[in-house]
Amino acid sequence: MSTRPFNDDWTFRRRDEEPNCASPVTLPHDAMISESRSASASTGNHGGYFPGGAYVYETRWMAPEADDQDRWLRFDGVYGQTVVRIDDAVVARNVSPYREFRVPLPAADGLEHRIEVDVDNSATPNSRWYTGSGIYRAVWIEQRPRTRFAHDGIRVRTLSLGAVARVEFDLRMQGDALEGATVSVQLLDGDTPVAEASAEVVTERLVLELDVPNPRAWSDLDPFRYTAIVRLTSAASTDEQAIRVGLRTVEVDAASGLRINGQPVLLRGACVHHDSGILGAATFRAAEYRRARLLKEAGFNAIRSAHNPLSRELVEACDELGLYVLDELTDVWVRRKTPHDLAQQFEELWEDDAASLIAKNRNSPSVIMYSIGNEIGETATASGVDVARRLSNYFRKNDPDRPTTVAVNLLLNVMATRGVSPFEIDREKAADGPTSTAANVIANKLGGIVLAISRLPIADKASRDVFATVDVAGYNYAWTRYRKDRHKHPERVILGTESMPGDLARIWPLVEELPHVIGDFMWTGWDYLGESGIGTWTYGDQPAGISKPYPHLVAGCGALDITGVAGAPMLLARAVWGLDDAPGIAVRPLDHAGEKTNRVAWRTTDAVPSWSWRGADGRTAEIEVYSDGDMVELLLDGTRIGRKPAGRRRGYVARFRTSYRPGRLVAVAYRNGKEIGRSTLRSAVGPLSLRLISDKQALAADGQDLAHLSIELVDAAGVIDSLASDRLTVVVEGAGVLAGLGSGANAPLDSYSGSVTSTFQGRALAVIRSNGEAGEVRVSVSGAAFGDHSVVLSASN
């Protein structure tokens, strides 16, 4: 078997353009991110005020001379109603935007074939967030002999772990030459064989078991993987595949919680959407790997996909780096949430979507649980419970080692029992914006009431039947039930599948105390595009509420923003989780000091880790110090500002006010009167200039690798000034191209696909993509206020 990328030498055009208007494009490609946004765009605040569109991708493929191989195109994800044609004949259709699907290529005939992919994403909004359009994930050519392992035909299970691990290889085969064929499996630690087995093929399915001595188990703390070489040898050919295997078991029950490899684990979770920030929906391994790395470095040990299957690249990054994954099937069942979603086709689509999700994750140790749906109001009804039962049983049958959950918003379920559909709102009458949902509006304005409703008997009644269909009950914004349901439902395992970042200080002690509660997922760990402004604070007369008008684009609720910069919610989480002895310091933006603040529930604070606010002298600074110490002290240039309690009893935060002046701000944390750690923020001094920091100096010359170039406005000591701003122009020459340019600003006016952007709080980010050639990549950044700077990277084969 061989699998190779098929992303080069495509052309792209809008469907209403003539074929001669097509432009060269390298996949993956998000067609939506380059479209012009406007206040009247059809996606509204759901999709960040982008228009939908219909597009045509085309390429040519030269078939080899006659051989005994079969070939397919594998599409990892296409967003929009998709028709694939080869030589003008329709060979495949797909409507599920997160499903991987295969298209058979013509038999080897030595001829050139034209491949056309027509993608129609003009009917919008069809989602509650930014989706992108087009072939946004990679395309591959898979080549296999005619006697071969089936697709999803190598299924690895860790049956037991101990001094010797028992590992099962469940193998499915197909072809005309199976009689007399043999199968062998060899497990390698690096280059060293540690176990092997073989057998003669009798039927199309064969199970081999291996005993692995002194096994090294996969976990978030030690993400070790073996290599398995699996061969099917027949008289006609050999099909050989090498796969990475992590030995890992999952157990969960209400008495002992979640155990990975027999050891208890609490999930410090980050909800993430599928977009790649300034790259739009285009999915690259380098971007997904960076996101996983930054989330893990920040302190998370788990990711929940929201609300659709993760990319293959992000799952592989979690395998490699050690992050647990809760992969979610869908946000919609049979009742619409947006005017053009796939609810009406759910029954005909879900089984194939679930099969694709399982096949992708089958042998990935990071994936420990499946969610069959998110905030599905119909789960309060008998028909919805029936759907849940069918979905959960399907996952158990086809992937029996991973538990299932369903993420339930108890408020939505209560509304559903009253015949209210929270996603169907008259746009003319919606008080909080044209596309807000009732549940979000209530949660934003009356968060305490939402929690109170969740505690009522009716909330339990509206959810208990659906929770009985899954292995783990997923609670969205209902942590106040945790203790009560320990007694009411002693057999129930609970996972906080969604929570407000600011509630973590009250949630996590419950997670640590109650064995039936196995973790919490913050909304969100990483910020995302769409649901524009749901987590964005505004000031003065700026628009309030959670549905912000154009030009708002970013949700604004990430502990890390869309460029990967961590804010105060991350400092709070690290304090709550007990990961730092040194306190975290954050300061509310001094350019808005004294202004009325329009808060939203999905962001607890707008503070940022900075004491450099040039030009804000004399303004009142509101300072937040995060610590699990019982006391913190704050000093400015050695002069005490104050000393206040912190730790669990104070929500892990102490707040101070002082008149701002540049200097050295120091926070000291104490426990039982003894210093346990200190941290410092400094103000920028003297002239500022551009600083460029790349996350890598060398790129693979494959047209897929990325370098993330941080652009910062700094003083001579490297301190970023948060009120400095500049208008930047980025030029990339040589063996690379500019793939994306932007900042963490929530309402940008510049396109991420352009070459010009403004900094936000002293920062911007440029993403450089290799162009398939080897050589130097020269990146020049010109600032209108702070000069020019350049960096040279390399691209090599």
N, C-alpha and C positions, 0 to 999 in steps of 0.2 A: 504494500500500500504506500502511496505517497500523497501528501497534501501540500499544495503550494499556493501562494497568494495569486490572486487574479484581479489586482486592483489598478494596474497600469493601463495606459493607452485607451481610456474611455473618452467619449465625448458627451457633452451635456448641453441641453437646451430646454427652454420652456416649450410646452407643447404647442402654443400658439405662434411660435417662431418657425421660420423656414429652416429646413435641415442645414442649409449652408451657414446658418447663424450659430451652429453648435461650436462650443469651445472645448479644448482639451481639459480633462479633469482626471485626477487620481483619487480613487476611492480609499477610505470612506469619505462621504461627502454629504454635508447638510445643505440642502437647497434653500431652506427657509432662512437661515441666519444671515444670508446676503440680501434678502428682500428688504424693501423699505418699510419701516414701521410708520404707523399713523394712528391717530385717536379713533379713526373709524374702521380700523382693520378688523377682520372677521373673528380673529381668535380672542379679541378683547383682552381683559386683564388675565384671563386664564393662560393665554399663550404669549403674553408680553407684547400685545398689539402688533403682531406680525400678520401678514395675509397668508392664506393658504395658496396652493398652486398645483399645477399639473406639469410634469416634467418627463423628458425622454432621455435615457442614457443609452449609449450605443458603443459597441466594440466589435472587433473581429477576432475569430479564433481559428488558427490553422490546425486542423486535425492531423495527427501523425499518419504514417502509412499503416497498412493493415497490421493489426496485432490482436492479442487475446485479452485486451484490457477493456474495462468499462470505465466511463468517466462521468462525473457530475459537476455542476456548479453548486456550491453551497453558499447560500445567502444567509449571513448571520443576523440581518435585520434590515427591513425596508419599510419606511413609514409612508403609508398611503395605499390606496387600492392598486395592486400591482399585477401587471400582465407581462409575462416573459415570452418573447418570440425568438425563434431561431429560424433564419431564412424565411421570415414572414409568417411562419406557422406558430400558433399559440401552443406552448409546451407547458406552461404553468400559470396559475393564478394564486395570489395570496392577499388576504386582507388583514391578517393578524400582524401588527407592526413589530412585535417583539419575538415572533416565532422564527426559529431557524428553519429553512426549507431548502430542498435539493431539486435541481433541474437536470434531467439526463441530457448529456451531450451526444451529438451524432457519433455513430460508430467510426472507427479509424478508417478514413478514406483518402487522406492526403489532400483534402480540399479545404478552402477557406470558407468559414461560415460566419454570417452576420448575426450578432446577438443584440436584441433591443429590449430594454426594460422600460415600460411605461408606468409611471407612478402618479397617481391622482390623489392629492391631499387638499383638494380645493374645498371640500365640505367641512368647514370649521365653525365653531370649536367642536373638536371630537375628543377632548381631554381636558382635565382640570389644571394642566400645567403646560409648559413649553414642550413640544414634541420634536420639532424639526420636521424635515420632509426629505424624501428620497432615499438613496442607498447609503444610510448613515452608519452602517457597520460593514465589516470587511466581507469580501467575496473570495472564495477559494475554489480551486480545482482539486477534486478528489479522484484518484486513479487507483483501481483495484483489479486484480485478476478475476476471471469469471467464477472461479471457485475461491471463496473468500469468507471472511467474517462479515456478518451482516452489519448494517448501520446500527449503532447501539448494541453491538453483538458481543462486546467484552465488558462483563459486569463483575466488578471486584467488591467483595465484602470481607470485612474483618469480623470473623465469627467469635473470636475470643483473644484476649491478651493476657499474658502472664510470663513465666519463664520461657515459654514457647507460645508463639502466636499461631492461631489457626486462621488461614486466609483462603477464601473460596474464589475461584474464577469460574463464573457461569458464562459459557461460550455458546453463541448462536452462529451457525454457519449456513451457507447457501451455495449452490452450484451443482454442476453435472458430474464433477469428478470427486465427489466425497467418498465414494467407496474405496477403501484401502488407504485413505488419507490418515495422517497423524497430526496430533496437536501437542505442542510443548509450551511450557511456561517456565521462564527463568527469572528469578528475582535477584536484583543486583543492588549492593550497597556501594555506590561509586562504580568501580570496575570489578568488584569482588562478588562472585555468586554466593548467595546465602541460602537459597532454596530453589528446588526445581521439581517438575513433575511432567509426565507425558502420558498419552493414551492414544489408542486407535479410535478413529471416528466410527461410530456405529449408527448414530442418528444425527439429525441436524442440530441437536443440543447436547452439550457435554459439560459436565462439572468436574473440575479438578480442585483438589484441596492441597495446600502446602503448609508444612510446619516450618515456622521461621524461628530459629533459636535466638535467644537474647534480643528480642525485638526492640526497636527504637520507635516509640509511638509518636504520631503527629499530634501537636497541640499548638495553641497560640504562643506558648512559651518556648516550644521547640518544634518548629514547622518542618520536620525532617521528612523527606520522601525518598522511597526506593524507586528504582526503575524496573519495570516488568517488560521483558521481551516475550511476546506472545506470537507463536508461529503456527500456521496451518499449512502443512506440506502435503500436496497431492501429486499424482502422477503428472499433472499438467502444469502446476505452478506452485509457488510459495507466496502466501500472504503473511507478511511480518509487520507487527506493530510494536512500537515502544511507547509505553505510557508511564507517567509518574504516579506512584501509589503511596498514599499516606495511610498507615495503619492506625485506625481510630474507631473507638466505639462510642455510642451515645446512649445514655439511659436517662429517664426522667420519671419522677413520681412525686406525689405530694409530701411524702415523708422525708425524702432525702434530696429533693430538688433535682437540678441538672448535674449529671456526672459525665465528664469526658474522660475516657480511659479509666473509669472508676474513681476519678478525682472530682470533687465538687467544683463547679464553675459558676460564677455570677457574671451575667452579660452586661458589660458597660457599652451600651449600644448607640450607634449613630444611624438614624434614618438618612438615606441618600436617594436623590432622584437620578435619572439616567443621563442628564445632559452633562456636557463637559465645560460648562462655564462659557468663556469667550470663544470656545471652539464650536459652540452650539451643541447639536446632538451627535456630531461626528465622534466616533469611538476609536481611540488609539490606545494601544497597549501602554505606551509611555505615559499618557495622561492618566489612565486608570491605575497604573502602578504608582505614580506619584500621589494620587489621591489616597490610595490605600496606605502608602507609607506615611503620609502626613497625618492621617487619621490615627494610625497606630502610635506614632510618635506623640500625638496629642494626649493619648491615654485611653482611647477606645480599644476594646478587644472584639467588637462585633459590629456587623453592618446588616441593616434591614433594607432590602430593596423596596422602593416606594414609587409606584405601586405596581410593579411589573417585573419580569425576569431581568436580573442583572446581565450585563454583557459577559461573554465568555472571557474577555480580557480581564475584567475586574475579578471574576471568580478565580482565575489563574493567579492573579496578583495576591489574592487572599490566601490561596494555597501556599504560595511561596513565602509570604511575609508572616503568616500566622494571624489571621482574623477569622472569627466565626461568622458564618453567613446564614441569615434567614431570608430565603428567596421567595418572593411573592408572585403569585400567578396573575392577579388582575385587580383593578379598582372597580370593575363593573360586572354585575351578573345580568339579570334580566330587566332591571329598571334603569332607565336612563339617568345619567348625571349631567350630561351635556347634550345639546341637540343632535349631534352627529356621531355619537359614540357607537360601539358595537353591541349594545345591549340586546337589540333585536336578533342578533346572530349568535348570541352567547351559547345557546344549546347546541348549535351545529359546530361551534368552534372549540369549545373548552377542552374536549378530550385530546385533540391534536395539539393544542397549545400546551396542555399538561405533559403530554408525551415528549414534546420538544424540550420543555423545561427539565424534565427528569433526565433525558438523554444527555443534555449539556452538563448536568451536575453529577451524573452517575458516579464517576470515579474521583470526584473532588472532595478531599477530606474537610475542606473549610465549610462546606455546606452541611449544616447540622439540622436544619428544620425547614419545612415548607409552610407558607401561608397560602390558604386557598382563596383569600379575598380580603379587601380592606373596606371598612365602613359600609358594609352592605346592609342597608336598612331592612331589606326583605328577610333577613335572618330572624326577624321577630315574628315571621309568619310561618305557617305549616309548610307552604310550598318552598320557602327559602330554606327551612331546616332540611327538607328533602334534598335540595340541591347541595347543601353542605355535606350531607351524609354521603351522597354519591361522589362528590369530589374527594372527600377525605378517604373514602374506601378505595378510590382509584389510586391515590398516592400510596396508601399502605400496601396495596397489592403489587404495585409496580416498583416501589422503592421502600421495602419494609423496615429499613434501619433508621429512617429519619422520621421523627414525630411531625405531626401536623398541628397547625394553629389557624385561627381566623381572627382578624383584628376587628373588634367590635367597638363602635362608639355607642355607649348606652343611651345617650340622648337621642341619637338617630333612631335607635330601636324603639324607644318610648314613643317618639313621634310617629313611627310606622304603625304602632298598635292603635294610634288614633286616626289612622288614615291620612296622615300628613306626609307628603314626599318633600323632604327638605331641599332637594336639588331642583325642584320645579317651581321657580319663582317668576312672577310677572316682572319683567325687566323695568316696566314703567313704574312699578310700585316699590321696587326694592329700595329701601331707605339707605342702604350702605354701599350702593354702587350697582352698576348694571348687571354684574354677573356674580354677585355674592350668593352664598347659600345660607339658608336660615340657620343651620347649625353653627357655621363659622361666625355669623353675626352675633348669635347668642353667646357663643364661647368668648368672643372678643369683649363684648360689653358686660356680660354677666357671668364671668368665669366661676365665681363662687356658687352661683345658682346651678351651673352645669354640674359641679361636684356634688351639690346637694341632691339634685335629681338622680344622679348616679347611685346615691345611697338608698333611694326609696325602694320599697318592695316591688313596685311596678318595673323598675329597671332590672331587677333580678329575674322577674317573670318573663320579661321581654328578651332575655339572653340565655336563660338556663338550658333551653332545648338545643340551641345551636352549639353551645359550649360542650354539650354531651356528645357531639359528633366528632370532636377533635381531641387530640392528646393534650394540648396546652391551650388554655383560654387566653386569648389576646385582648387586653384591656387598653383602649384608647382613652386617655384623660379620665381615668376612673380609679386612681390610686387610693381614694378614700374607702374603697370596698375591700382592700386587701385583708385587713385584720378581721373584718366581719365575715368575709367569705371563707376564712380559715375554719370557722365554726359551722357556717351554714352549708358549705360544700367541702367537707374535709378531704375528699378524694381529688379535688380540683387543683391542677397546677396552673399557676398564673404567670403571665409575662406582660410587662408593661410595653405594649407594642408601639405606643406613641405617648409622649408627655411633653408638657411645656418645659423649656430649659430651666426656668426659675423654680419649678416645683421639685427639682432634683434633690434639694437640701432636705425636703420632707419625705421624698420617696425612698432614697437610698438607705436610710436607717431601717426602713421596713424590709427592703430587699435583704439586708444583712441579718435581720432578726427572724424573718418568717421563712421557714424552709420551703414552703410551697410557692414562693415568689422567686423566680429564677433570674430576674434582671429587668432592665429598663432601656428603652430606646428613645433617645432625644429627638424631638422635631425642631430642627434637623441638625445632624452633625456637620454636613457640608451644604452650603447655600445652593440655590438653584434658580433657574429662569422660569418665569411664569408665576401664576398666583401673585401677580405683581403687587408688592407692598404689604403682603400679609404680616410680615415681621419688620416693617420699616417704620421707625419713629419719624414724625415730622414736627415742624416748629412754627409757632406764630400762626399766620393765616394759611399755611400750606394745607393741602387736603388731608383730612383725618380719615379714620375708618380703615378697614382692611383691604378694600378694593381700590387701590390707588389709580388715578387716571394716567394716561399717557403724559410724559414719556417714561413713567415707571416701568421697569422690566424685571428686576430681580425681586425674589420673594423677601429677602432681607432677614431671614430667621436662622441662618447657619451659625453654629459655634465657630466654624471656619467659613470665610466668605468665598465667593466663586473663584478667587485667585489663590486660595489656600492660606490666607492670613487669619490667624486666630484672634478672637475678641474676648470680651469679658465673660461670656457664657462658658468659654472653655476654661478660664481661670476658676470659675465657680465649680465646674465639674471636677477638675483636678483636686481642688480642696476637699470636696465632698468625698471623692474616692480615696483620699489620703495618699495621693501620689507625690506630693511635694511637702518638704519641710519648710522651704522658703515660701513666703506669702506671694500672692499675685497682686499687682497694682494696676488699676485702670482708672481713667479720668473721663468724665462726661465731656463731650465736645465743647470747647470753650468758645468756639465761634457762635454757639447758640446759648451761651450763658445768660440767664435772666429772661429768656424767652419762654412763652407758654409751650409746653411739650405735649404733643398728641401721641400718647402711648398706644401700643397694641399688645395683646396677650401673648403673642408668639415670640416676643422678644422682651426679656425682663429688664434689660439695660442697654443703653447705647454707648456705654463707656468703652474706651479703647486703651490699650497699654501704652500710654505716651504722656510725658511731661514736657513736651516741646510744642508750644503753641505761640509761635512768634507773632507779636502784635497784640496779645491778649492780656498784657500786664494790667493788674488791678481788678480784673474780672473775678467773680467768685468761682473758684474751682470746687467741683464736687468729686471727691476721691473715694474710690471703693477698694478696700483691701480684703482679699480672699485668703482664708487660712483655716486649717483644722486645729490650729493652736487655740488655747482658751483666751488669749489676750494678744493684741497687736499694738504696736507703737509706731507713729508716723513722724518723721523728721524731715525738715527742709533745710539743707545746708547746715545740718547739725542742731538746728533749733527745733524743739519738740512742738509739733502741731497738736498732738493729742495722744491719748492712750485709751483704747476701748476694748471691750470683750468681743470675741469672735467665736469660732468653733460651732459645734452642732447646736448649742442652745441659742445662738444668734444667727442661725441660717448660714454660717460659714463666711459672713461678711461683716466688716465694720466700715462705717461711712464717716467721712470727715469733710469739713468745709474750710477753705482758707482762701486768702487773696492770692491770685496767681502771680508768681514772679519766676523767672528762669532760675535754674539751679539744679541741685541734686536731691531728689526725693527718695527717701529710704524708708522702707517698712521692715519692722522687726517683729517676728512671731515668737510667742512664749508659750510654754506649757508647764504648769505647776511652778511658775516663777522663773524657769530657766529658758534661756534663748534656744530656739530650735532651728532658726533660719532667718535670713534677711535677703531682701532684694532691692534693686535700685533702678530708678528711671532718671535719665539726665536730659537736660535741654540742649538743643543744638546751639553752638557758639560760632560766631563769625560767618563768613560767606558759605553759601551752599553750592553744591555741584551735583551733577548726575553720577550715580553709581549703578553699574550694571553687574548683576550676579546671576550666572547661569547655573542651572542644576546639573549640567554636564558640559564637558568641553569637547567631547567627541561623539558624533552621531553615526549610526549605521547608515550607509548610503543606499537605503532601500526604499526611499520615498514614504516611509511610515514612521521613522523615529522622530522624536520631538525633543527640543531643548526649551525649557521654560526660563525666560530671561526676566528677572525682577529688575524693575527700573525704580530707583529711589532717589529722593532729594535729601542729601545728607551734608553734614558738616565734615570737617577734617577728621573727626574721630568716628565717623560713620553713624552719627545719630540722625534719625529721620525727623524732619519737622512736619508736624501734622497739619499746619495751616499754610505751608508753602504749596504753591501750585504752579504748574507749567503746562504748556501746550506742546506736545511731543510729536515728532514725525520720525517714523522708523523705516529704514531702507535696508533690505537684505539683498546681498549680491553673492554670486558664486554658486556653490553647491547646495543652496537652500532657498526656501521661500518663507514669507511671513504668513503663518496659518491663522493667527488671531492676535488682536491687540485690544486691550481695554483695562479696566480697573475694577475695584470693588464697589464703585458707585451704584446706587440702586436705581437711579433714573438717568442713564447715560443718553446723550444726544448723538454721539458718534456711533457708527456701525463697528461691530467687532471685526468685520471683514475689511475695514479700511486700514490706512497707514498712518492715521492721525488720531490722537486721543488726548484727553486731559487727565492729569493725575488726580487721585482721590486720597486725601489724608497723606500726601507725600509719596504715593506709590502708583505704579502701573505695572502691567505684565504684558510681555510679548512672547508669543509661542512661535518658535522657528521649526519648520519642517524640512527634513532633507528632501532633495528633489530627485534622488535616484542616481546622482553622479557623485564620484569621489572628488575631493578637493577641499579648498578652504570655503568657509561660510563667513562672510563679512557682514556684521550687523552694525549699522550706524544709527545712533539716536540723537536727534537734534532738538534742543529745547529752546523755546522762545525766551525764557528768562534765565536759565541756568547753564547755558552753554551746550556743548556737544560732547559725545563720548562714543566710543566704538569698542567692539570686541570681535575677536576672530576665533571661530570654532573650526572643527575639522569634520569631514565626512569621509568614511572609508568603508570598503567592502569587507 
